């Protein structure tokens, strides 16, 4: 997708970005999350998707055709998109297993690890893009909002990685 296509009205990127900017800049209250149903992960995935569209739209609006010259921003947008897609893939697979009653602690750990990775990389990418988009007080507002949006409950990351590794080794009997 090119910025000029969006500017010409062929792709509704600017409209979506403006709508999401209004949604994201308002205070967002996290709902009460159920236990074991991936509610927190689903909520965070929605936030990351909206943030991604907002940053794509803001970048395209600021630089238009010159966005191609902003390689660091394009790279950060790509990183953001890749992480959101990987997180969504892990979450959808886990929900499918949950629906079939076949989910284990290993799959839950994989989803938590995917969520943590997506949140970490997305936050860093969003901050890099915001730093190029804005300055001064507006940048501080964006940075604070990004930090407040991308929050999640901490968990035992080392234990999760070990559980996934143990399950892999038990299944394949070989090291990677």
C-alpha positions as CSV (number, residue, x, y, z in Angstrom):
1,X,0.0,0.0,0.0
2,X,1.4,3.4,-0.9
3,X,0.7,6.6,0.9
4,X,-0.6,8.3,-2.3
5,X,-3.2,5.6,-2.7
6,X,-4.4,6.3,0.9
7,X,-4.3,10.0,0.3
8,X,-6.3,9.6,-2.9
9,X,-9.1,7.8,-1.0
10,X,-8.5,4.4,-2.4
11,X,-7.5,3.0,1.0
12,X,-9.3,4.3,4.1
13,X,-6.2,4.4,6.2
14,X,-6.5,8.1,7.2
15,X,-10.1,7.6,8.2
16,X,-9.3,4.6,10.3
17,X,-6.3,6.3,11.8
18,X,-8.3,9.3,12.9
19,X,-11.0,7.1,14.4
20,X,-8.4,5.1,16.4
21,X,-6.6,8.3,17.5
22,X,-9.8,9.4,19.1
23,X,-10.4,6.0,20.7
24,X,-6.8,5.6,21.9
25,X,-6.4,9.1,23.3
26,X,-9.4,8.7,25.5
27,X,-8.9,6.9,28.8
28,X,-9.2,3.1,28.3
29,X,-10.4,1.1,31.2
30,X,-9.3,-2.5,31.1
31,X,-12.2,-4.9,31.6
32,X,-12.2,-7.5,34.3
33,X,-10.4,-10.5,32.8
34,X,-11.6,-14.0,33.1
35,X,-9.3,-16.7,34.2
36,X,-8.0,-19.1,31.5
37,X,-10.0,-17.6,28.6
38,X,-7.2,-15.4,27.1
39,X,-9.3,-12.2,27.9
40,X,-6.2,-10.1,28.7
41,X,-4.4,-11.3,25.6
42,X,-7.4,-10.6,23.4
43,X,-7.7,-7.1,24.9
44,X,-4.1,-6.3,24.3
45,X,-4.2,-7.7,20.8
46,X,-7.0,-5.2,20.0
47,X,-5.0,-2.3,21.5
48,X,-1.9,-3.3,19.5
49,X,-3.9,-3.5,16.2
50,X,-5.5,0.0,16.8
51,X,-2.1,1.4,17.7
52,X,-0.6,-0.1,14.6
53,X,-3.2,1.5,12.3
54,X,-2.9,4.8,14.1
55,X,0.9,4.9,13.6
56,X,0.6,3.8,9.9
57,X,-1.9,6.6,9.3
58,X,0.0,9.2,11.2
59,X,3.2,8.3,9.4
60,X,1.6,8.3,6.0
61,X,-0.1,11.6,6.8
62,X,3.1,13.3,7.9
63,X,5.4,12.1,5.2
64,X,3.1,11.1,2.3
65,X,5.4,9.9,-0.6
66,X,8.5,10.8,1.4
67,X,7.7,7.9,3.8
68,X,10.0,5.7,1.7
69,X,12.9,7.9,2.8
70,X,12.1,7.3,6.5
71,X,13.6,3.8,6.6
72,X,13.8,3.6,10.4
73,X,10.1,4.4,10.6
74,X,9.2,1.9,7.9
75,X,11.3,-0.7,9.7
76,X,9.6,0.0,13.0
77,X,6.1,-0.2,11.3
78,X,7.1,-3.6,9.8
79,X,8.3,-4.8,13.2
80,X,5.1,-3.7,14.8
81,X,3.0,-5.4,12.2
82,X,5.0,-8.7,12.4
83,X,4.7,-8.9,16.1
84,X,0.9,-8.2,16.0
85,X,0.5,-10.9,13.4
86,X,2.6,-13.4,15.3
87,X,0.8,-12.7,18.5
88,X,-2.6,-13.0,16.8
89,X,-1.6,-16.3,15.2
90,X,-0.6,-17.8,18.6
91,X,-3.7,-16.5,20.3
92,X,-6.1,-17.9,17.6
93,X,-4.4,-21.3,17.7
94,X,-4.7,-21.4,21.5
95,X,-8.3,-20.4,21.4
96,X,-9.0,-23.1,18.9
97,X,-7.4,-25.6,21.3
98,X,-9.3,-24.2,24.2
99,X,-12.6,-24.6,22.3
100,X,-11.7,-28.2,21.6
101,X,-10.7,-28.8,25.2
102,X,-7.2,-29.8,24.2
103,X,-5.2,-26.8,25.6
104,X,-2.3,-27.5,27.9
105,X,-0.1,-25.3,30.1
106,X,2.5,-25.3,27.3
107,X,0.2,-23.7,24.8
108,X,-0.8,-21.1,27.5
109,X,2.9,-20.4,28.1
110,X,3.5,-19.9,24.4
111,X,0.6,-17.4,24.1
112,X,2.0,-15.5,27.2
113,X,5.5,-15.4,25.7
114,X,4.1,-14.3,22.3
115,X,2.1,-11.6,24.1
116,X,5.1,-10.4,26.1
117,X,7.3,-10.3,23.0
118,X,4.7,-8.4,21.0
119,X,4.2,-5.9,23.7
120,X,7.9,-5.3,24.2
121,X,8.7,-4.9,20.5
122,X,5.5,-2.9,19.8
123,X,6.2,-0.5,22.6
124,X,9.8,0.1,21.4
125,X,8.6,0.5,17.8
126,X,5.7,2.8,18.7
127,X,8.1,5.0,20.8
128,X,10.6,5.2,17.9
129,X,7.8,6.2,15.5
130,X,6.3,8.7,17.9
131,X,9.7,10.2,18.4
132,X,9.9,10.9,14.6
133,X,6.3,12.1,14.4
134,X,6.1,14.5,17.3
135,X,8.2,16.8,19.5
136,X,8.0,18.4,22.9
137,X,4.8,18.2,24.9
138,X,2.9,16.2,22.2
139,X,5.7,13.6,22.2
140,X,5.5,13.3,26.0
141,X,1.7,12.8,25.7
142,X,2.1,10.1,23.1
143,X,4.9,8.4,25.0
144,X,2.8,8.3,28.2
145,X,-0.2,7.0,26.3
146,X,1.8,4.2,24.6
147,X,3.2,3.1,28.0
148,X,-0.3,3.1,29.5
149,X,-1.8,1.2,26.7
150,X,0.8,-1.6,26.5
151,X,0.6,-3.0,30.0
152,X,0.1,-6.6,31.0
153,X,0.3,-8.8,34.1
154,X,3.8,-10.0,34.7
155,X,4.5,-13.7,34.8
156,X,7.3,-16.2,35.3
157,X,9.0,-15.8,31.9
158,X,11.8,-18.2,32.7
159,X,9.4,-20.8,33.9
160,X,7.4,-20.5,30.7
161,X,10.4,-20.8,28.5
162,X,11.6,-23.8,30.4
163,X,8.1,-25.5,30.1
164,X,8.0,-24.9,26.4
165,X,11.6,-26.2,26.0
166,X,10.9,-29.3,28.1
167,X,7.7,-30.1,26.1
168,X,9.7,-29.7,22.9
169,X,12.5,-32.0,24.1
170,X,10.0,-34.6,25.4
171,X,8.3,-34.7,22.0
172,X,11.3,-34.7,19.7
173,X,14.2,-36.0,21.9
174,X,16.7,-33.7,20.4
175,X,18.1,-30.2,20.9
176,X,17.7,-27.4,18.5
